[in-house]
Amino acid sequence: MMKTVISTALVLLLSATTVIAGDIKCNPEGNQAELNQCSFNDYKAADKKLNDTWKKLMAKFKSDKTATTKLKAAQNAWIAFRDAELEAQFACDAKDAPCWGSMEPMLRNGVMQELTEARTERLQKYIDDGLGVPMN
């Protein structure tokens, strides 16, 4: 049992290292590691768009210290919510391995992308319509 746990941990560590090193490329028709990489790329693109939108929002309201302070507080709260939401969706008692197996990175990336895109839309609405307007 201990040997299996160590082997599983080692495989996960090596898999993560390989992805970080960039050896695995996105292939929508490929194996799970390649699908995981695709989902990571999609999330990173959504995150970049969020950051670009955030910069535009801060530039728009740069002369309004109250607005920028409140927007920064809201963004920090959103980040905490995003992280808590992700952990709630993937709540698991397993200590040794992901509960959803090799698909877990892809699933987590998908949730992160979805939450990030929704936040970007909201920030863009602030840019387009200003603050204090209905969000429909």
Short mmCIF file of the C-alpha atoms (twelve columns), coordinates in Angstrom:
data_MODEL
# 
_entry.id   MODEL 
# 
loop_
_atom_site.group_PDB 
_atom_site.id 
_atom_site.type_symbol 
_atom_site.label_atom_id 
_atom_site.label_alt_id 
_atom_site.label_comp_id 
_atom_site.label_asym_id 
_atom_site.label_seq_id 
_atom_site.Cartn_x 
_atom_site.Cartn_y 
_atom_site.Cartn_z 
_atom_site.pdbx_PDB_model_num 
ATOM 1   C CA . MET A 1   0.000   0.000  0.000   1 
ATOM 2   C CA . MET A 2   2.756   2.469  0.946   1 
ATOM 3   C CA . LYS A 3   4.620   1.603  -2.245  1 
ATOM 4   C CA . THR A 4   1.480   2.378  -4.295  1 
ATOM 5   C CA . VAL A 5   1.035   5.709  -2.529  1 
ATOM 6   C CA . ILE A 6   4.654   6.658  -3.176  1 
ATOM 7   C CA . SER A 7   4.410   5.518  -6.791  1 
ATOM 8   C CA . THR A 8   1.217   7.502  -7.317  1 
ATOM 9   C CA . ALA A 9   2.741   10.600 -5.744  1 
ATOM 10  C CA . LEU A 10  5.851   10.229 -7.894  1 
ATOM 11  C CA . VAL A 11  3.811   9.853  -11.084 1 
ATOM 12  C CA . LEU A 12  1.787   12.954 -10.213 1 
ATOM 13  C CA . LEU A 13  4.939   14.910 -9.439  1 
ATOM 14  C CA . LEU A 14  6.601   13.826 -12.675 1 
ATOM 15  C CA . SER A 15  3.450   14.623 -14.654 1 
ATOM 16  C CA . ALA A 16  3.284   18.101 -13.152 1 
ATOM 17  C CA . THR A 17  6.980   18.653 -13.799 1 
ATOM 18  C CA . THR A 18  6.606   17.564 -17.409 1 
ATOM 19  C CA . VAL A 19  3.715   19.976 -18.003 1 
ATOM 20  C CA . ILE A 20  5.611   22.814 -16.325 1 
ATOM 21  C CA . ALA A 21  8.661   22.040 -18.425 1 
ATOM 22  C CA . GLY A 22  6.507   22.394 -21.535 1 
ATOM 23  C CA . ASP A 23  7.136   18.921 -22.932 1 
ATOM 24  C CA . ILE A 24  3.425   18.236 -23.323 1 
ATOM 25  C CA . LYS A 25  1.636   20.160 -26.045 1 
ATOM 26  C CA . CYS A 26  -2.082  20.718 -26.393 1 
ATOM 27  C CA . ASN A 27  -3.748  18.183 -28.650 1 
ATOM 28  C CA . PRO A 28  -7.575  18.222 -28.578 1 
ATOM 29  C CA . GLU A 29  -7.570  14.703 -30.023 1 
ATOM 30  C CA . GLY A 30  -4.768  13.481 -27.775 1 
ATOM 31  C CA . ASN A 31  -4.277  11.701 -24.483 1 
ATOM 32  C CA . GLN A 32  -5.357  13.030 -21.105 1 
ATOM 33  C CA . ALA A 33  -2.122  14.898 -20.458 1 
ATOM 34  C CA . GLU A 34  -2.505  16.705 -23.787 1 
ATOM 35  C CA . LEU A 35  -6.160  17.501 -23.020 1 
ATOM 36  C CA . ASN A 36  -5.096  18.807 -19.605 1 
ATOM 37  C CA . GLN A 37  -2.603  21.082 -21.356 1 
ATOM 38  C CA . CYS A 38  -5.314  22.358 -23.732 1 
ATOM 39  C CA . SER A 39  -7.560  23.229 -20.809 1 
ATOM 40  C CA . PHE A 40  -4.669  24.941 -19.034 1 
ATOM 41  C CA . ASN A 41  -3.943  27.000 -22.166 1 
ATOM 42  C CA . ASP A 42  -7.627  27.981 -22.385 1 
ATOM 43  C CA . TYR A 43  -7.679  29.049 -18.736 1 
ATOM 44  C CA . LYS A 44  -4.447  31.051 -19.131 1 
ATOM 45  C CA . ALA A 45  -5.948  32.857 -22.165 1 
ATOM 46  C CA . ALA A 46  -9.058  33.703 -20.105 1 
ATOM 47  C CA . ASP A 47  -6.840  34.899 -17.241 1 
ATOM 48  C CA . LYS A 48  -4.851  37.129 -19.597 1 
ATOM 49  C CA . LYS A 49  -8.079  38.663 -20.898 1 
ATOM 50  C CA . LEU A 50  -9.212  39.264 -17.308 1 
ATOM 51  C CA . ASN A 51  -5.917  40.997 -16.468 1 
ATOM 52  C CA . ASP A 52  -6.096  43.138 -19.616 1 
ATOM 53  C CA . THR A 53  -9.690  44.098 -18.785 1 
ATOM 54  C CA . TRP A 54  -8.683  44.897 -15.210 1 
ATOM 55  C CA . LYS A 55  -5.955  47.268 -16.423 1 
ATOM 56  C CA . LYS A 56  -8.463  49.069 -18.666 1 
ATOM 57  C CA . LEU A 57  -10.925 49.348 -15.779 1 
ATOM 58  C CA . MET A 58  -8.306  50.787 -13.447 1 
ATOM 59  C CA . ALA A 59  -7.249  53.254 -16.144 1 
ATOM 60  C CA . LYS A 60  -10.847 54.358 -16.667 1 
ATOM 61  C CA . PHE A 61  -11.359 55.107 -12.969 1 
ATOM 62  C CA . LYS A 62  -7.800  56.201 -12.097 1 
ATOM 63  C CA . SER A 63  -8.945  59.643 -10.977 1 
ATOM 64  C CA . ASP A 64  -11.616 58.205 -8.653  1 
ATOM 65  C CA . LYS A 65  -9.762  56.941 -5.575  1 
ATOM 66  C CA . THR A 66  -12.939 55.687 -3.890  1 
ATOM 67  C CA . ALA A 67  -13.978 53.666 -6.938  1 
ATOM 68  C CA . THR A 68  -10.532 52.125 -7.448  1 
ATOM 69  C CA . THR A 69  -10.236 51.247 -3.755  1 
ATOM 70  C CA . LYS A 70  -13.659 49.571 -3.760  1 
ATOM 71  C CA . LEU A 71  -12.971 47.779 -7.060  1 
ATOM 72  C CA . LYS A 72  -9.670  46.446 -5.705  1 
ATOM 73  C CA . ALA A 73  -11.426 45.174 -2.575  1 
ATOM 74  C CA . ALA A 74  -14.087 43.524 -4.737  1 
ATOM 75  C CA . GLN A 75  -11.453 41.923 -6.952  1 
ATOM 76  C CA . ASN A 76  -9.591  40.533 -3.942  1 
ATOM 77  C CA . ALA A 77  -12.873 39.151 -2.607  1 
ATOM 78  C CA . TRP A 78  -13.633 37.627 -6.021  1 
ATOM 79  C CA . ILE A 79  -10.243 35.883 -6.067  1 
ATOM 80  C CA . ALA A 80  -10.972 34.405 -2.622  1 
ATOM 81  C CA . PHE A 81  -14.430 33.354 -3.833  1 
ATOM 82  C CA . ARG A 82  -12.990 31.810 -7.020  1 
ATOM 83  C CA . ASP A 83  -10.488 29.752 -5.060  1 
ATOM 84  C CA . ALA A 84  -13.070 28.657 -2.473  1 
ATOM 85  C CA . GLU A 85  -15.574 27.798 -5.218  1 
ATOM 86  C CA . LEU A 86  -12.991 25.644 -6.960  1 
ATOM 87  C CA . GLU A 87  -12.171 23.778 -3.761  1 
ATOM 88  C CA . ALA A 88  -15.873 23.310 -2.983  1 
ATOM 89  C CA . GLN A 89  -16.551 21.861 -6.425  1 
ATOM 90  C CA . PHE A 90  -13.671 19.424 -5.991  1 
ATOM 91  C CA . ALA A 91  -14.136 18.655 -2.293  1 
ATOM 92  C CA . CYS A 92  -12.453 15.356 -1.577  1 
ATOM 93  C CA . ASP A 93  -11.193 13.424 1.431   1 
ATOM 94  C CA . ALA A 94  -8.435  11.616 -0.460  1 
ATOM 95  C CA . LYS A 95  -5.003  12.680 0.732   1 
ATOM 96  C CA . ASP A 96  -2.910  10.617 -1.688  1 
ATOM 97  C CA . ALA A 97  -4.300  11.360 -5.134  1 
ATOM 98  C CA . PRO A 98  -6.901  13.465 -6.912  1 
ATOM 99  C CA . CYS A 99  -10.434 12.087 -6.553  1 
ATOM 100 C CA . TRP A 100 -11.121 12.558 -10.243 1 
ATOM 101 C CA . GLY A 101 -7.975  10.884 -11.497 1 
ATOM 102 C CA . SER A 102 -6.057  12.169 -14.472 1 
ATOM 103 C CA . MET A 103 -9.031  14.276 -15.612 1 
ATOM 104 C CA . GLU A 104 -8.942  16.481 -12.524 1 
ATOM 105 C CA . PRO A 105 -6.568  19.113 -13.941 1 
ATOM 106 C CA . MET A 106 -8.762  19.466 -17.029 1 
ATOM 107 C CA . LEU A 107 -11.917 19.745 -14.929 1 
ATOM 108 C CA . ARG A 108 -10.367 22.282 -12.541 1 
ATOM 109 C CA . ASN A 109 -9.041  24.353 -15.443 1 
ATOM 110 C CA . GLY A 110 -12.512 24.358 -16.977 1 
ATOM 111 C CA . VAL A 111 -14.072 25.706 -13.785 1 
ATOM 112 C CA . MET A 112 -11.331 28.332 -13.453 1 
ATOM 113 C CA . GLN A 113 -11.881 29.377 -17.071 1 
ATOM 114 C CA . GLU A 114 -15.657 29.624 -16.594 1 
ATOM 115 C CA . LEU A 115 -15.368 31.712 -13.417 1 
ATOM 116 C CA . THR A 116 -12.693 33.930 -14.970 1 
ATOM 117 C CA . GLU A 117 -14.707 34.577 -18.122 1 
ATOM 118 C CA . ALA A 118 -17.770 35.513 -16.046 1 
ATOM 119 C CA . ARG A 119 -15.688 37.950 -13.991 1 
ATOM 120 C CA . THR A 120 -14.185 39.458 -17.145 1 
ATOM 121 C CA . GLU A 121 -17.683 40.071 -18.538 1 
ATOM 122 C CA . ARG A 122 -18.673 41.859 -15.349 1 
ATOM 123 C CA . LEU A 123 -15.568 44.062 -15.354 1 
ATOM 124 C CA . GLN A 124 -16.110 44.855 -19.029 1 
ATOM 125 C CA . LYS A 125 -19.648 45.971 -18.193 1 
ATOM 126 C CA . TYR A 126 -18.181 48.437 -15.675 1 
ATOM 127 C CA . ILE A 127 -15.953 49.780 -18.441 1 
ATOM 128 C CA . ASP A 128 -18.798 50.008 -20.948 1 
ATOM 129 C CA . ASP A 129 -21.637 51.226 -18.710 1 
ATOM 130 C CA . GLY A 130 -19.925 52.707 -15.669 1 
ATOM 131 C CA . LEU A 131 -20.526 51.902 -12.027 1 
ATOM 132 C CA . GLY A 132 -23.907 51.931 -10.306 1 
ATOM 133 C CA . VAL A 133 -25.874 50.505 -13.228 1 
ATOM 134 C CA . PRO A 134 -27.930 47.284 -13.387 1 
ATOM 135 C CA . MET A 135 -25.789 44.280 -14.335 1 
ATOM 136 C CA . ASN A 136 -28.345 42.531 -16.614 1 
# 
